[in-house]
């Protein structure tokens, strides 16, 4: 009797095992979609820069101010040129197509821009007719982080291997389906490939002004560029003929640049790095002020540095706050106080007036004359904010909804001067 019960248990167990391993096919295989890479070839990339007719703002990124023009990055596509001679009536005059563009800086009439792996120099004597005058090829890392989207982690998808020598992967095309047995794989095929402010005080009146999220900045005759974990320097003594000059290894987590007087402040995920650039050709590290891991741009005024920490992102960490740091002893920065924020991005400083783009919470303006007891002067919560540039009592603010300009002569009651609203694809 015991033997019969034993065999019955074995039989039931086998049936259960068969039913558990059956995923819709007789042999336990599953079906997934296969995608092939779509390339922008290097030949196409290096002949793609051109000026086209004005277009409405879309997926906007960083902003840059030069003379009467505001330049707004359209993420990975190029730059909007906005005539801002009348801040109450800004006019988009042209769009400069630059594939893979995220950052720009300007010296005189030459605009420097990243274009995926290349740096391009454009003559914008007439901003509506930009002309490429020089290109430095392959000076930036291949943009592995842009190759895959969220489907990377989908078991129902497999990406074909891609060849970086073919060009930049800018999309994926469905190429059919395949069946496979999950037990034959220790990990998914896709895992085999991995990714590898305002008021920035640029030293010459011949240069423009970037926001606090900038990775490009100009100091004297040098263009500083954050590239991967490096700070690259390019000699722009002849603006239309940039030349590679120096490369400093800084850290894998560097994000933003802010020059102030004879110092260079670098925002990183793990801290604020301070460099002596009294000789702009050879910046020298002074110290590192470490903080919780998060995204963090920095601006400086007088004896204080202002750093926003934004958590809950790819940068890591969960802190959302403003840190005010005493840098009167530049070799020994000291945290004065931290102030809670919603989810801050860029910021700008004008004397004792601090502007913070606090993400979904909007634009906040503080009196920071007392670093231990800052005072909220104004709060505009109508829209999400990303970065700000301050100039002549005007604040130029960019966010997912568009470009906004304010007169802040009265810091307790900002006056809206104009709005350029982003147009969605359905016209809303």
TORKOL-4160 file (C-alpha; in steps of 0.2 Angstrom, whole numbers, padded with zeros to 4 digits, m for minus):
428
<pt num="1" X="0000" Y="0000" Z="0000"/>
<pt num="2" X="0014" Y="0012" Z="0005"/>
<pt num="3" X="0022" Y="0008" Z="m0012"/>
<pt num="4" X="0006" Y="0013" Z="m0022"/>
<pt num="5" X="0005" Y="0029" Z="m0012"/>
<pt num="6" X="0023" Y="0033" Z="m0016"/>
<pt num="7" X="0021" Y="0030" Z="m0035"/>
<pt num="8" X="0005" Y="0041" Z="m0035"/>
<pt num="9" X="0015" Y="0055" Z="m0027"/>
<pt num="10" X="0028" Y="0054" Z="m0040"/>
<pt num="11" X="0016" Y="0054" Z="m0054"/>
<pt num="12" X="0007" Y="0069" Z="m0048"/>
<pt num="13" X="0023" Y="0078" Z="m0046"/>
<pt num="14" X="0028" Y="0075" Z="m0064"/>
<pt num="15" X="0012" Y="0081" Z="m0070"/>
<pt num="16" X="0014" Y="0097" Z="m0060"/>
<pt num="17" X="0031" Y="0100" Z="m0066"/>
<pt num="18" X="0026" Y="0098" Z="m0084"/>
<pt num="19" X="0012" Y="0110" Z="m0082"/>
<pt num="20" X="0023" Y="0123" Z="m0074"/>
<pt num="21" X="0036" Y="0122" Z="m0088"/>
<pt num="22" X="0023" Y="0124" Z="m0102"/>
<pt num="23" X="0023" Y="0142" Z="m0107"/>
<pt num="24" X="0012" Y="0140" Z="m0122"/>
<pt num="25" X="0023" Y="0128" Z="m0133"/>
<pt num="26" X="0027" Y="0110" Z="m0132"/>
<pt num="27" X="0045" Y="0112" Z="m0128"/>
<pt num="28" X="0045" Y="0126" Z="m0115"/>
<pt num="29" X="0051" Y="0140" Z="m0128"/>
<pt num="30" X="0045" Y="0158" Z="m0128"/>
<pt num="31" X="0043" Y="0170" Z="m0143"/>
<pt num="32" X="0051" Y="0187" Z="m0143"/>
<pt num="33" X="0053" Y="0201" Z="m0155"/>
<pt num="34" X="0070" Y="0205" Z="m0163"/>
<pt num="35" X="0075" Y="0223" Z="m0167"/>
<pt num="36" X="0090" Y="0228" Z="m0178"/>
<pt num="37" X="0099" Y="0245" Z="m0176"/>
<pt num="38" X="0095" Y="0260" Z="m0186"/>
<pt num="39" X="0111" Y="0270" Z="m0189"/>
<pt num="40" X="0115" Y="0288" Z="m0192"/>
<pt num="41" X="0131" Y="0285" Z="m0202"/>
<pt num="42" X="0146" Y="0295" Z="m0198"/>
<pt num="43" X="0146" Y="0302" Z="m0216"/>
<pt num="44" X="0128" Y="0308" Z="m0213"/>
<pt num="45" X="0132" Y="0315" Z="m0196"/>
<pt num="46" X="0146" Y="0325" Z="m0203"/>
<pt num="47" X="0136" Y="0333" Z="m0217"/>
<pt num="48" X="0120" Y="0336" Z="m0207"/>
<pt num="49" X="0123" Y="0353" Z="m0199"/>
<pt num="50" X="0112" Y="0366" Z="m0207"/>
<pt num="51" X="0100" Y="0380" Z="m0203"/>
<pt num="52" X="0082" Y="0378" Z="m0206"/>
<pt num="53" X="0066" Y="0388" Z="m0204"/>
<pt num="54" X="0060" Y="0392" Z="m0187"/>
<pt num="55" X="0051" Y="0378" Z="m0177"/>
<pt num="56" X="0041" Y="0378" Z="m0161"/>
<pt num="57" X="0049" Y="0373" Z="m0145"/>
<pt num="58" X="0048" Y="0354" Z="m0142"/>
<pt num="59" X="0059" Y="0343" Z="m0131"/>
<pt num="60" X="0069" Y="0358" Z="m0124"/>
<pt num="61" X="0085" Y="0356" Z="m0115"/>
<pt num="62" X="0098" Y="0369" Z="m0110"/>
<pt num="63" X="0098" Y="0388" Z="m0113"/>
<pt num="64" X="0112" Y="0400" Z="m0118"/>
<pt num="65" X="0111" Y="0419" Z="m0119"/>
<pt num="66" X="0122" Y="0430" Z="m0130"/>
<pt num="67" X="0119" Y="0448" Z="m0134"/>
<pt num="68" X="0101" Y="0450" Z="m0140"/>
<pt num="69" X="0099" Y="0431" Z="m0144"/>
<pt num="70" X="0093" Y="0416" Z="m0133"/>
<pt num="71" X="0098" Y="0399" Z="m0139"/>
<pt num="72" X="0088" Y="0384" Z="m0133"/>
<pt num="73" X="0093" Y="0367" Z="m0136"/>
<pt num="74" X="0081" Y="0354" Z="m0143"/>
<pt num="75" X="0087" Y="0338" Z="m0136"/>
<pt num="76" X="0098" Y="0329" Z="m0148"/>
<pt num="77" X="0091" Y="0338" Z="m0163"/>
<pt num="78" X="0099" Y="0356" Z="m0163"/>
<pt num="79" X="0097" Y="0374" Z="m0157"/>
<pt num="80" X="0082" Y="0386" Z="m0158"/>
<pt num="81" X="0088" Y="0404" Z="m0161"/>
<pt num="82" X="0077" Y="0417" Z="m0153"/>
<pt num="83" X="0078" Y="0435" Z="m0156"/>
<pt num="84" X="0076" Y="0443" Z="m0139"/>
<pt num="85" X="0080" Y="0461" Z="m0142"/>
<pt num="86" X="0062" Y="0464" Z="m0136"/>
<pt num="87" X="0060" Y="0452" Z="m0121"/>
<pt num="88" X="0041" Y="0456" Z="m0121"/>
<pt num="89" X="0040" Y="0449" Z="m0139"/>
<pt num="90" X="0054" Y="0435" Z="m0142"/>
<pt num="91" X="0054" Y="0428" Z="m0159"/>
<pt num="92" X="0060" Y="0411" Z="m0165"/>
<pt num="93" X="0070" Y="0416" Z="m0180"/>
<pt num="94" X="0079" Y="0400" Z="m0185"/>
<pt num="95" X="0083" Y="0382" Z="m0180"/>
<pt num="96" X="0101" Y="0375" Z="m0182"/>
<pt num="97" X="0100" Y="0357" Z="m0185"/>
<pt num="98" X="0114" Y="0348" Z="m0175"/>
<pt num="99" X="0111" Y="0329" Z="m0173"/>
<pt num="100" X="0116" Y="0324" Z="m0155"/>
<pt num="101" X="0117" Y="0341" Z="m0148"/>
<pt num="102" X="0115" Y="0344" Z="m0129"/>
<pt num="103" X="0127" Y="0359" Z="m0125"/>
<pt num="104" X="0133" Y="0375" Z="m0133"/>
<pt num="105" X="0145" Y="0389" Z="m0129"/>
<pt num="106" X="0148" Y="0405" Z="m0139"/>
<pt num="107" X="0164" Y="0416" Z="m0141"/>
<pt num="108" X="0161" Y="0431" Z="m0153"/>
<pt num="109" X="0152" Y="0425" Z="m0168"/>
<pt num="110" X="0157" Y="0406" Z="m0166"/>
<pt num="111" X="0146" Y="0394" Z="m0158"/>
<pt num="112" X="0153" Y="0378" Z="m0151"/>
<pt num="113" X="0142" Y="0363" Z="m0150"/>
<pt num="114" X="0143" Y="0344" Z="m0147"/>
<pt num="115" X="0136" Y="0333" Z="m0160"/>
<pt num="116" X="0136" Y="0315" Z="m0153"/>
<pt num="117" X="0155" Y="0311" Z="m0154"/>
<pt num="118" X="0161" Y="0327" Z="m0162"/>
<pt num="119" X="0163" Y="0345" Z="m0158"/>
<pt num="120" X="0157" Y="0358" Z="m0171"/>
<pt num="121" X="0162" Y="0376" Z="m0173"/>
<pt num="122" X="0149" Y="0386" Z="m0182"/>
<pt num="123" X="0150" Y="0404" Z="m0188"/>
<pt num="124" X="0134" Y="0413" Z="m0182"/>
<pt num="125" X="0138" Y="0431" Z="m0189"/>
<pt num="126" X="0121" Y="0429" Z="m0195"/>
<pt num="127" X="0112" Y="0418" Z="m0183"/>
<pt num="128" X="0099" Y="0413" Z="m0195"/>
<pt num="129" X="0112" Y="0406" Z="m0207"/>
<pt num="130" X="0125" Y="0396" Z="m0197"/>
<pt num="131" X="0140" Y="0390" Z="m0206"/>
<pt num="132" X="0151" Y="0375" Z="m0200"/>
<pt num="133" X="0169" Y="0381" Z="m0200"/>
<pt num="134" X="0178" Y="0367" Z="m0191"/>
<pt num="135" X="0174" Y="0350" Z="m0184"/>
<pt num="136" X="0184" Y="0340" Z="m0171"/>
<pt num="137" X="0179" Y="0321" Z="m0174"/>
<pt num="138" X="0178" Y="0308" Z="m0161"/>
<pt num="139" X="0183" Y="0318" Z="m0146"/>
<pt num="140" X="0168" Y="0313" Z="m0135"/>
<pt num="141" X="0163" Y="0295" Z="m0129"/>
<pt num="142" X="0151" Y="0285" Z="m0140"/>
<pt num="143" X="0133" Y="0288" Z="m0133"/>
<pt num="144" X="0129" Y="0271" Z="m0127"/>
<pt num="145" X="0117" Y="0278" Z="m0114"/>
<pt num="146" X="0106" Y="0283" Z="m0129"/>
<pt num="147" X="0106" Y="0266" Z="m0138"/>
<pt num="148" X="0092" Y="0257" Z="m0128"/>
<pt num="149" X="0076" Y="0262" Z="m0122"/>
<pt num="150" X="0065" Y="0255" Z="m0108"/>
<pt num="151" X="0062" Y="0239" Z="m0119"/>
<pt num="152" X="0080" Y="0234" Z="m0114"/>
<pt num="153" X="0073" Y="0226" Z="m0099"/>
<pt num="154" X="0058" Y="0217" Z="m0108"/>
<pt num="155" X="0060" Y="0198" Z="m0109"/>
<pt num="156" X="0049" Y="0199" Z="m0125"/>
<pt num="157" X="0062" Y="0209" Z="m0134"/>
<pt num="158" X="0080" Y="0205" Z="m0141"/>
<pt num="159" X="0091" Y="0218" Z="m0149"/>
<pt num="160" X="0104" Y="0213" Z="m0162"/>
<pt num="161" X="0122" Y="0217" Z="m0158"/>
<pt num="162" X="0127" Y="0234" Z="m0165"/>
<pt num="163" X="0143" Y="0240" Z="m0173"/>
<pt num="164" X="0150" Y="0257" Z="m0167"/>
<pt num="165" X="0160" Y="0258" Z="m0183"/>
<pt num="166" X="0144" Y="0259" Z="m0193"/>
<pt num="167" X="0138" Y="0276" Z="m0185"/>
<pt num="168" X="0127" Y="0281" Z="m0171"/>
<pt num="169" X="0112" Y="0270" Z="m0166"/>
<pt num="170" X="0097" Y="0282" Z="m0167"/>
<pt num="171" X="0083" Y="0269" Z="m0167"/>
<pt num="172" X="0078" Y="0251" Z="m0168"/>
<pt num="173" X="0068" Y="0243" Z="m0182"/>
<pt num="174" X="0057" Y="0227" Z="m0180"/>
<pt num="175" X="0065" Y="0213" Z="m0189"/>
<pt num="176" X="0054" Y="0198" Z="m0185"/>
<pt num="177" X="0052" Y="0186" Z="m0171"/>
<pt num="178" X="0061" Y="0171" Z="m0164"/>
<pt num="179" X="0058" Y="0157" Z="m0151"/>
<pt num="180" X="0071" Y="0152" Z="m0138"/>
<pt num="181" X="0072" Y="0142" Z="m0122"/>
<pt num="182" X="0075" Y="0154" Z="m0107"/>
<pt num="183" X="0084" Y="0140" Z="m0098"/>
<pt num="184" X="0098" Y="0141" Z="m0111"/>
<pt num="185" X="0102" Y="0159" Z="m0106"/>
<pt num="186" X="0110" Y="0165" Z="m0089"/>
<pt num="187" X="0105" Y="0183" Z="m0094"/>
<pt num="188" X="0096" Y="0192" Z="m0108"/>
<pt num="189" X="0106" Y="0196" Z="m0124"/>
<pt num="190" X="0103" Y="0214" Z="m0121"/>
<pt num="191" X="0113" Y="0213" Z="m0105"/>
<pt num="192" X="0129" Y="0210" Z="m0115"/>
<pt num="193" X="0130" Y="0229" Z="m0120"/>
<pt num="194" X="0131" Y="0242" Z="m0107"/>
<pt num="195" X="0132" Y="0261" Z="m0107"/>
<pt num="196" X="0149" Y="0266" Z="m0104"/>
<pt num="197" X="0119" Y="0396" Z="m0070"/>
<pt num="198" X="0113" Y="0404" Z="m0070"/>
<pt num="199" X="0124" Y="0419" Z="m0071"/>
<pt num="200" X="0139" Y="0407" Z="m0075"/>
<pt num="201" X="0153" Y="0420" Z="m0074"/>
<pt num="202" X="0162" Y="0418" Z="m0090"/>
<pt num="203" X="0177" Y="0429" Z="m0090"/>
<pt num="204" X="0176" Y="0438" Z="m0106"/>
<pt num="205" X="0162" Y="0450" Z="m0112"/>
<pt num="206" X="0164" Y="0442" Z="m0129"/>
<pt num="207" X="0156" Y="0426" Z="m0123"/>
<pt num="208" X="0138" Y="0422" Z="m0119"/>
<pt num="209" X="0131" Y="0415" Z="m0103"/>
<pt num="210" X="0125" Y="0397" Z="m0100"/>
<pt num="211" X="0113" Y="0390" Z="m0086"/>
<pt num="212" X="0118" Y="0381" Z="m0071"/>
<pt num="213" X="0116" Y="0364" Z="m0079"/>
<pt num="214" X="0130" Y="0368" Z="m0092"/>
<pt num="215" X="0143" Y="0356" Z="m0097"/>
<pt num="216" X="0152" Y="0369" Z="m0108"/>
<pt num="217" X="0159" Y="0385" Z="m0102"/>
<pt num="218" X="0173" Y="0397" Z="m0108"/>
<pt num="219" X="0187" Y="0405" Z="m0098"/>
<pt num="220" X="0198" Y="0417" Z="m0107"/>
<pt num="221" X="0205" Y="0408" Z="m0122"/>
<pt num="222" X="0199" Y="0390" Z="m0117"/>
<pt num="223" X="0183" Y="0381" Z="m0120"/>
<pt num="224" X="0180" Y="0369" Z="m0105"/>
<pt num="225" X="0170" Y="0353" Z="m0109"/>
<pt num="226" X="0164" Y="0340" Z="m0097"/>
<pt num="227" X="0166" Y="0323" Z="m0107"/>
<pt num="228" X="0163" Y="0307" Z="m0098"/>
<pt num="229" X="0174" Y="0308" Z="m0083"/>
<pt num="230" X="0186" Y="0321" Z="m0090"/>
<pt num="231" X="0187" Y="0339" Z="m0091"/>
<pt num="232" X="0193" Y="0343" Z="m0109"/>
<pt num="233" X="0201" Y="0360" Z="m0113"/>
<pt num="234" X="0201" Y="0367" Z="m0131"/>
<pt num="235" X="0212" Y="0382" Z="m0136"/>
<pt num="236" X="0200" Y="0395" Z="m0144"/>
<pt num="237" X="0213" Y="0409" Z="m0145"/>
<pt num="238" X="0208" Y="0408" Z="m0164"/>
<pt num="239" X="0189" Y="0406" Z="m0161"/>
<pt num="240" X="0185" Y="0398" Z="m0178"/>
<pt num="241" X="0200" Y="0386" Z="m0176"/>
<pt num="242" X="0197" Y="0377" Z="m0159"/>
<pt num="243" X="0212" Y="0365" Z="m0155"/>
<pt num="244" X="0213" Y="0351" Z="m0142"/>
<pt num="245" X="0224" Y="0357" Z="m0128"/>
<pt num="246" X="0222" Y="0347" Z="m0112"/>
<pt num="247" X="0212" Y="0333" Z="m0103"/>
<pt num="248" X="0210" Y="0331" Z="m0085"/>
<pt num="249" X="0203" Y="0315" Z="m0077"/>
<pt num="250" X="0191" Y="0322" Z="m0064"/>
<pt num="251" X="0178" Y="0308" Z="m0059"/>
<pt num="252" X="0165" Y="0297" Z="m0067"/>
<pt num="253" X="0150" Y="0307" Z="m0060"/>
<pt num="254" X="0154" Y="0325" Z="m0065"/>
<pt num="255" X="0139" Y="0334" Z="m0072"/>
<pt num="256" X="0140" Y="0353" Z="m0072"/>
<pt num="257" X="0153" Y="0368" Z="m0074"/>
<pt num="258" X="0152" Y="0385" Z="m0065"/>
<pt num="259" X="0167" Y="0397" Z="m0067"/>
<pt num="260" X="0169" Y="0410" Z="m0054"/>
<pt num="261" X="0183" Y="0423" Z="m0053"/>
<pt num="262" X="0199" Y="0412" Z="m0053"/>
<pt num="263" X="0190" Y="0396" Z="m0048"/>
<pt num="264" X="0181" Y="0382" Z="m0057"/>
<pt num="265" X="0167" Y="0373" Z="m0048"/>
<pt num="266" X="0162" Y="0356" Z="m0055"/>
<pt num="267" X="0145" Y="0349" Z="m0049"/>
<pt num="268" X="0146" Y="0330" Z="m0047"/>
<pt num="269" X="0134" Y="0316" Z="m0041"/>
<pt num="270" X="0144" Y="0314" Z="m0025"/>
<pt num="271" X="0150" Y="0332" Z="m0022"/>
<pt num="272" X="0157" Y="0349" Z="m0027"/>
<pt num="273" X="0174" Y="0349" Z="m0034"/>
<pt num="274" X="0184" Y="0365" Z="m0034"/>
<pt num="275" X="0198" Y="0369" Z="m0046"/>
<pt num="276" X="0211" Y="0384" Z="m0046"/>
<pt num="277" X="0210" Y="0390" Z="m0064"/>
<pt num="278" X="0220" Y="0406" Z="m0061"/>
<pt num="279" X="0230" Y="0399" Z="m0076"/>
<pt num="280" X="0215" Y="0394" Z="m0087"/>
<pt num="281" X="0226" Y="0382" Z="m0097"/>
<pt num="282" X="0230" Y="0371" Z="m0082"/>
<pt num="283" X="0217" Y="0370" Z="m0069"/>
<pt num="284" X="0223" Y="0362" Z="m0053"/>
<pt num="285" X="0211" Y="0353" Z="m0040"/>
<pt num="286" X="0210" Y="0362" Z="m0024"/>
<pt num="287" X="0198" Y="0351" Z="m0014"/>
<pt num="288" X="0182" Y="0341" Z="m0015"/>
<pt num="289" X="0166" Y="0344" Z="m0004"/>
<pt num="290" X="0157" Y="0327" Z="m0003"/>
<pt num="291" X="0138" Y="0325" Z="m0001"/>
<pt num="292" X="0125" Y="0312" Z="m0003"/>
<pt num="293" X="0124" Y="0305" Z="m0020"/>
<pt num="294" X="0112" Y="0315" Z="m0031"/>
<pt num="295" X="0111" Y="0326" Z="m0046"/>
<pt num="296" X="0119" Y="0343" Z="m0041"/>
<pt num="297" X="0122" Y="0359" Z="m0051"/>
<pt num="298" X="0131" Y="0373" Z="m0042"/>
<pt num="299" X="0132" Y="0392" Z="m0042"/>
<pt num="300" X="0143" Y="0404" Z="m0032"/>
<pt num="301" X="0143" Y="0421" Z="m0026"/>
<pt num="302" X="0155" Y="0429" Z="m0013"/>
<pt num="303" X="0159" Y="0417" Z="0001"/>
<pt num="304" X="0145" Y="0405" Z="m0003"/>
<pt num="305" X="0142" Y="0391" Z="m0015"/>
<pt num="306" X="0124" Y="0385" Z="m0018"/>
<pt num="307" X="0121" Y="0367" Z="m0023"/>
<pt num="308" X="0104" Y="0359" Z="m0026"/>
<pt num="309" X="0103" Y="0340" Z="m0023"/>
<pt num="310" X="0089" Y="0330" Z="m0033"/>
<pt num="311" X="0086" Y="0312" Z="m0028"/>
<pt num="312" X="0075" Y="0299" Z="m0035"/>
<pt num="313" X="0084" Y="0299" Z="m0052"/>
<pt num="314" X="0097" Y="0290" Z="m0061"/>
<pt num="315" X="0110" Y="0300" Z="m0051"/>
<pt num="316" X="0105" Y="0290" Z="m0036"/>
<pt num="317" X="0100" Y="0295" Z="m0018"/>
<pt num="318" X="0084" Y="0302" Z="m0012"/>
<pt num="319" X="0089" Y="0319" Z="m0005"/>
<pt num="320" X="0080" Y="0334" Z="m0012"/>
<pt num="321" X="0087" Y="0350" Z="m0005"/>
<pt num="322" X="0097" Y="0366" Z="m0006"/>
<pt num="323" X="0114" Y="0365" Z="0002"/>
<pt num="324" X="0123" Y="0382" Z="0006"/>
<pt num="325" X="0142" Y="0380" Z="0008"/>
<pt num="326" X="0154" Y="0392" Z="0016"/>
<pt num="327" X="0169" Y="0393" Z="0004"/>
<pt num="328" X="0178" Y="0408" Z="0013"/>
<pt num="329" X="0192" Y="0395" Z="0016"/>
<pt num="330" X="0192" Y="0388" Z="m0001"/>
<pt num="331" X="0203" Y="0373" Z="0005"/>
<pt num="332" X="0190" Y="0368" Z="0018"/>
<pt num="333" X="0172" Y="0371" Z="0013"/>
<pt num="334" X="0159" Y="0370" Z="0027"/>
<pt num="335" X="0141" Y="0366" Z="0025"/>
<pt num="336" X="0131" Y="0380" Z="0033"/>
<pt num="337" X="0113" Y="0373" Z="0032"/>
<pt num="338" X="0102" Y="0362" Z="0021"/>
<pt num="339" X="0085" Y="0367" Z="0015"/>
<pt num="340" X="0072" Y="0355" Z="0010"/>
<pt num="341" X="0066" Y="0356" Z="m0008"/>
<pt num="342" X="0053" Y="0347" Z="m0019"/>
<pt num="343" X="0065" Y="0341" Z="m0033"/>
<pt num="344" X="0077" Y="0355" Z="m0038"/>
<pt num="345" X="0086" Y="0357" Z="m0055"/>
<pt num="346" X="0095" Y="0373" Z="m0060"/>
<pt num="347" X="0098" Y="0388" Z="m0050"/>
<pt num="348" X="0104" Y="0406" Z="m0052"/>
<pt num="349" X="0112" Y="0419" Z="m0041"/>
<pt num="350" X="0112" Y="0438" Z="m0042"/>
<pt num="351" X="0120" Y="0445" Z="m0026"/>
<pt num="352" X="0109" Y="0439" Z="m0012"/>
<pt num="353" X="0095" Y="0434" Z="m0023"/>
<pt num="354" X="0094" Y="0416" Z="m0027"/>
<pt num="355" X="0082" Y="0408" Z="m0040"/>
<pt num="356" X="0079" Y="0389" Z="m0039"/>
<pt num="357" X="0070" Y="0379" Z="m0052"/>
<pt num="358" X="0062" Y="0367" Z="m0040"/>
<pt num="359" X="0055" Y="0355" Z="m0054"/>
<pt num="360" X="0036" Y="0352" Z="m0052"/>
<pt num="361" X="0035" Y="0365" Z="m0038"/>
<pt num="362" X="0040" Y="0379" Z="m0050"/>
<pt num="363" X="0051" Y="0394" Z="m0048"/>
<pt num="364" X="0057" Y="0400" Z="m0031"/>
<pt num="365" X="0065" Y="0416" Z="m0026"/>
<pt num="366" X="0075" Y="0418" Z="m0010"/>
<pt num="367" X="0084" Y="0431" Z="0000"/>
<pt num="368" X="0100" Y="0422" Z="0005"/>
<pt num="369" X="0108" Y="0437" Z="0014"/>
<pt num="370" X="0108" Y="0426" Z="0030"/>
<pt num="371" X="0113" Y="0409" Z="0025"/>
<pt num="372" X="0106" Y="0401" Z="0040"/>
<pt num="373" X="0089" Y="0409" Z="0039"/>
<pt num="374" X="0084" Y="0412" Z="0020"/>
<pt num="375" X="0068" Y="0420" Z="0016"/>
<pt num="376" X="0056" Y="0415" Z="0002"/>
<pt num="377" X="0052" Y="0431" Z="m0008"/>
<pt num="378" X="0041" Y="0424" Z="m0022"/>
<pt num="379" X="0035" Y="0407" Z="m0028"/>
<pt num="380" X="0028" Y="0404" Z="m0046"/>
<pt num="381" X="0020" Y="0387" Z="m0045"/>
<pt num="382" X="0011" Y="0388" Z="m0062"/>
<pt num="383" X="0023" Y="0376" Z="m0072"/>
<pt num="384" X="0038" Y="0365" Z="m0070"/>
<pt num="385" X="0055" Y="0373" Z="m0071"/>
<pt num="386" X="0072" Y="0366" Z="m0077"/>
<pt num="387" X="0085" Y="0380" Z="m0078"/>
<pt num="388" X="0087" Y="0399" Z="m0077"/>
<pt num="389" X="0098" Y="0413" Z="m0083"/>
<pt num="390" X="0099" Y="0430" Z="m0074"/>
<pt num="391" X="0104" Y="0446" Z="m0083"/>
<pt num="392" X="0100" Y="0464" Z="m0080"/>
<pt num="393" X="0086" Y="0461" Z="m0068"/>
<pt num="394" X="0078" Y="0448" Z="m0081"/>
<pt num="395" X="0076" Y="0430" Z="m0077"/>
<pt num="396" X="0075" Y="0418" Z="m0092"/>
<pt num="397" X="0067" Y="0402" Z="m0087"/>
<pt num="398" X="0065" Y="0386" Z="m0096"/>
<pt num="399" X="0055" Y="0371" Z="m0092"/>
<pt num="400" X="0045" Y="0356" Z="m0100"/>
<pt num="401" X="0031" Y="0369" Z="m0104"/>
<pt num="402" X="0041" Y="0382" Z="m0113"/>
<pt num="403" X="0052" Y="0398" Z="m0111"/>
<pt num="404" X="0047" Y="0411" Z="m0099"/>
<pt num="405" X="0054" Y="0428" Z="m0095"/>
<pt num="406" X="0052" Y="0439" Z="m0080"/>
<pt num="407" X="0057" Y="0456" Z="m0074"/>
<pt num="408" X="0063" Y="0454" Z="m0056"/>
<pt num="409" X="0066" Y="0472" Z="m0052"/>
<pt num="410" X="0054" Y="0469" Z="m0038"/>
<pt num="411" X="0060" Y="0452" Z="m0031"/>
<pt num="412" X="0044" Y="0449" Z="m0021"/>
<pt num="413" X="0033" Y="0451" Z="m0036"/>
<pt num="414" X="0040" Y="0445" Z="m0052"/>
<pt num="415" X="0033" Y="0452" Z="m0068"/>
<pt num="416" X="0030" Y="0440" Z="m0082"/>
<pt num="417" X="0036" Y="0448" Z="m0098"/>
<pt num="418" X="0033" Y="0434" Z="m0111"/>
<pt num="419" X="0030" Y="0416" Z="m0114"/>
<pt num="420" X="0035" Y="0404" Z="m0128"/>
<pt num="421" X="0025" Y="0389" Z="m0125"/>
<pt num="422" X="0030" Y="0372" Z="m0131"/>
<pt num="423" X="0018" Y="0365" Z="m0144"/>
<pt num="424" X="0014" Y="0346" Z="m0143"/>
<pt num="425" X="0012" Y="0335" Z="m0158"/>
<pt num="426" X="m0007" Y="0336" Z="m0157"/>
<pt num="427" X="m0007" Y="0355" Z="m0156"/>
<pt num="428" X="m0012" Y="0356" Z="m0138"/>
